[in-house]
């Protein structure tokens, strides 16, 4: 006799999915406020790390076999950058654009290096398309460096798309749980 199977819903995944989708729509509706909140969050983390390293520099330096002077310098730099992120609207706008641009360029260069190292001796047309795409990606990253507004717009769109896809994924997971 087959046991009766009941479909159970994973309520936490369902709530997480709905919440992430709501956050995605909020970011889409209020992109500047969202960027500001993001920089305050990052600034708080960086400031906290700086204070932590400054207060516990002796123990951290001993545990990680680092020079205390360098650790104190990094801690003070973290505190300054964290404070700037929290307190300055203009700085945070440019810093998000700079970070997104550098991230975009470094990832594209990583892909380009992989394409060159793996497919150096291959003459397939698909490899040429990947190479052209990687070179265009580096160009887009440089364009983001030149135009911070465009970089911030791309960052917001990326975050919104990620939230929507992740939210749908959580909702699907919620209903697949008992299947």
C-alpha positions, 0 to 999 in steps of 0.5 A: 500500500502506498503511503499518502504523500502530502505536499508541504510548503517551505514557508521560510523559502516562500517568505524569503522569495516574496521579500527578495522580490519586494526588495527588487521592486523597491530598488527599481522604484527608488534607485538613488535611495537604494544606492545610498542605503547600500553605501551606508551598509558597506560603510558600516561594515568597513568602519566596523572592520577598521575599529575591530582591527585597530582595537585588536591589532596586537592579537590579529597581527600575532594570529595572522603573522602580520606587521602591526604597523601595516595593520594599524595603517589599514585599520585607520584607512578602513575607518576613514573610508567607512566614515566617508561612505556613511557621511558623504553622498557624493563620495558614495555615488562615485565609489559605487560607480568605481567599484562596479566598474573595477569589478566589471573590468576585472571579471572581464579580464579574467574571462579573457585570460581564460579564453586565451589560455584554454582556446589559444590553439583552437580555430573555432568561430565560437572562440572568436565570438567569446574573444570579441565579447570579452574585449567589448566587456572591457570597453564597457567597463572603461565606459563605466569608469568614464560615466559614473551615472551609467555605472550606477544605473547598470549596478542598480539594474543588476541588483534588481535582476538578481533580486527578481531571479533569486526571489522566483528561485526561492518561491519555486523551491518553497513549492518543490519541497514536498514533491 
